[in-house]
Amino acid sequence: MKIEDMIRRVQRELDIEVDGNAGPETWGAIYQRIVKPDSEPRMAFVGRSDRANDRSERQIATLLPVVRPFARALYFKALEHGIQINVLSGFRSHEEQDALYAQGRGRVRGEKIVTNARGGQSTHNFGIAFDIGVFEGSRYLPDSPKYKAVGVLGEDLGLEWGGNWKSIVDQPHFQLRPAWSEGMSNRNMLAEFRRRKLSGEEFVV
């Protein structure tokens, strides 16, 4: 079945305009149906004994302690809705970030640019961001409409989702913005992170 036909069937089920395009109205209706935004975020669902699978936990362990419960909550909330995810990336060193930045900017034909952020310019470098992958069994799905569904679930938990970005849409990416960064651009927030790191202040409060 073509993706457009799948979207039309979903739209008919949701009793909204049927046009085969997964626009804001469609995702808003899906959000209302499966996420139930009037309910409180289920952070209490994840306790000390609730751990994701080993693959995900290795990456979750690299995040700041305040971010780890959010990553686990997204893992379990996706499972509740029949979507299997793994956390594939957490904290990155500046060197690892620079290596990613180099992808698509060298001499390898066909290699795509995956990030505009150099070392120190990514929220991954400060332990507040993680990337997920959608799986069916052991098979990784690099492209799937399920990423949008997981994005909605993450936003309901209070995470910022890279699927809403304008420069490079990054559907696997989630990050926890600190309270002090409200209203800041990502660029200004990262500048403040770097300042706080140099001065030894807390990153996330």
C-alpha positions in Angstrom: 0.0 0.0 0.0 1.3 3.5 -0.9 2.0 5.9 1.9 -0.6 8.3 0.5 -3.3 5.6 0.6 -2.3 4.8 4.2 -2.6 8.5 5.1 -6.1 8.7 3.5 -7.3 5.7 5.5 -6.0 7.3 8.7 -7.7 10.6 7.8 -11.0 8.8 7.1 -10.7 7.0 10.5 -10.1 10.4 12.2 -13.0 12.0 10.4 -10.9 14.9 8.9 -10.3 16.1 5.4 -9.0 13.3 3.2 -6.2 14.5 0.9 -3.4 12.0 1.4 -1.0 14.6 2.9 0.1 14.3 6.5 -0.1 18.0 7.4 -0.7 19.8 10.7 -4.4 18.8 10.8 -3.6 15.1 10.4 -0.9 15.1 13.0 -2.9 17.2 15.4 -5.8 14.7 15.1 -3.4 11.8 15.7 -2.0 13.6 18.7 -5.4 14.1 20.2 -6.3 10.5 19.6 -3.3 8.6 20.9 -1.5 11.1 23.3 -4.4 12.6 25.2 -2.6 15.9 25.9 -4.9 16.8 28.8 -3.3 14.1 30.9 -0.2 14.8 33.0 3.2 13.8 31.5 3.9 10.3 32.9 7.4 10.9 34.3 6.3 9.0 37.4 5.9 6.0 35.2 9.7 5.5 35.1 11.3 4.5 38.3 14.7 3.2 39.3 13.8 -0.4 38.2 12.4 0.7 34.8 15.3 0.4 32.4 15.3 0.4 28.7 17.1 -2.4 26.8 20.9 -2.7 27.2 21.6 -1.0 23.8 19.6 2.1 24.8 20.9 2.1 28.4 24.5 2.4 27.2 23.6 5.7 25.5 21.2 6.9 28.2 24.0 6.5 30.8 26.0 9.2 28.9 23.3 11.8 29.4 23.0 14.3 32.3 21.1 12.6 35.2 18.1 15.0 34.8 17.7 13.9 31.1 17.9 10.2 31.6 14.3 9.7 33.0 13.0 11.6 29.9 14.8 9.2 27.5 13.5 6.2 29.4 10.0 7.7 29.5 10.0 8.1 25.7 11.3 4.5 25.2 8.4 3.1 27.3 5.8 5.5 26.0 6.6 4.5 22.4 6.3 0.8 23.4 2.9 1.6 24.9 1.8 2.8 21.5 3.3 -0.2 19.7 6.4 1.5 18.5 9.8 -0.1 19.2 12.7 2.5 19.5 16.3 2.3 20.7 18.3 5.3 21.9 21.2 5.3 19.5 23.2 8.3 20.5 23.6 10.4 23.6 26.6 12.5 24.7 29.2 13.3 22.1 32.7 14.6 22.5 33.8 17.6 20.5 36.0 15.3 18.4 33.0 13.0 17.6 30.9 16.0 16.7 33.5 17.4 14.4 33.7 14.0 12.7 29.9 14.1 12.1 30.2 17.6 10.8 32.8 16.5 8.2 30.3 14.0 6.7 29.1 15.2 3.4 31.7 18.0 3.2 34.6 15.8 2.0 35.4 13.9 -1.1 33.1 10.9 -0.5 30.6 11.0 -3.4 27.0 10.7 -2.4 27.6 11.2 1.3 25.0 13.5 2.9 25.5 16.3 5.3 24.0 15.2 8.6 24.7 18.2 10.9 25.5 21.9 10.7 27.0 21.8 14.2 30.7 21.6 14.9 32.2 20.5 18.2 30.8 22.6 21.0 27.8 23.7 18.9 25.6 20.8 19.5 23.3 20.0 22.5 24.8 16.5 22.3 28.1 18.0 23.5 26.4 18.9 26.8 24.5 15.7 27.6 21.0 17.1 27.1 20.2 15.5 23.7 19.7 12.0 22.4 18.9 10.4 19.1 16.5 7.5 18.6 15.9 4.9 15.9 12.7 3.1 15.0 13.0 -0.7 14.7 10.9 -3.6 13.6 12.4 -6.5 15.5 16.1 -6.2 14.8 15.6 -4.2 11.6 16.4 -0.5 11.8 14.1 1.8 9.9 15.9 5.0 8.8 12.7 6.4 7.3 9.3 5.7 8.8 6.1 7.7 9.6 6.5 6.4 13.1 9.2 9.0 13.8 6.5 11.7 13.6 4.4 9.7 16.1 7.4 9.4 18.5 8.0 13.1 18.0 4.5 13.9 19.3 5.1 11.6 22.3 8.4 13.2 23.1 6.8 16.7 23.0 4.1 15.5 25.3 6.8 14.6 27.8 8.3 18.1 27.6 11.1 17.3 25.2 12.1 19.5 22.2 11.9 17.5 18.9 14.3 18.0 16.0 11.5 17.2 13.5 10.2 20.7 14.0 13.5 22.4 13.1 13.8 24.4 9.9 17.5 24.3 8.9 18.1 20.5 9.1 15.0 18.5 10.0 16.2 15.9 12.5 13.4 13.5 13.3 15.4 11.1 15.5 16.6 14.0 17.7 15.2 15.0 21.1 16.6 17.4 23.7 15.7 18.7 27.1 15.8 22.5 27.3 16.6 23.9 30.7 14.1 26.3 32.3 16.5 29.3 32.0 16.6 28.9 28.1 13.0 29.7 27.6 12.7 32.1 24.7 16.3 31.7 23.7 17.4 30.5 20.2 19.3 27.3 20.1 22.5 29.3 19.2 22.2 31.6 22.3 21.3 28.6 24.5 24.5 26.8 23.4 26.6 30.0 24.0 25.3 30.1 27.5 26.1 26.4 27.9 29.7 27.1 26.9 29.9 30.0 29.3 28.5 27.9 32.2 30.9 25.1 31.4 33.9 27.4 31.5 32.7 28.9 34.8 31.8 25.6 36.4 28.1 26.5 36.8 25.2 24.0 36.5 24.1 23.3 32.9 20.5 22.4 33.6 18.5 23.8 36.4 
